[in-house]
Amino acid sequence: MSSTTATTKVTIQNPQGLHMRPAYLFAETALKFDSEIELIKDDVRINGKSVLDILTLGAAQGTEIILEAVGDDAEAAIVTLEQLVESGFPTPERDAGSAGAE
């Protein structure tokens, strides 16, 4: 059995960068895949399934990082995670606007 490797470069869009909520959303999404997932910033390579590791990157808005996945579902993982990062890490509360906020 051979494993597939998939990579892409993304730019952090979220105004606050990869702080706790987006780091959690990224790790939570990455955990849905069997592939090993890593984030690479400069020469630092971290586990994309670990919230604490993601927070250590210190990735502010505008930071370019490389996403790398190795495994049978690597391509699907990269596509999903790339969309998450490029969308600015939307949440149901943020997308719902002021519905129910009264």
Secondary structure, DSSP 8 states (H G I E B T S, - for coil): ---EEEEEEEE--STT-S-HHHHHHHHHHHTTSSSEEEEEETTEEEETT-HHHHHHT---TT-EEEEEEEETTHHHHHHHHHHHHHTT---HHHHTTTTT--
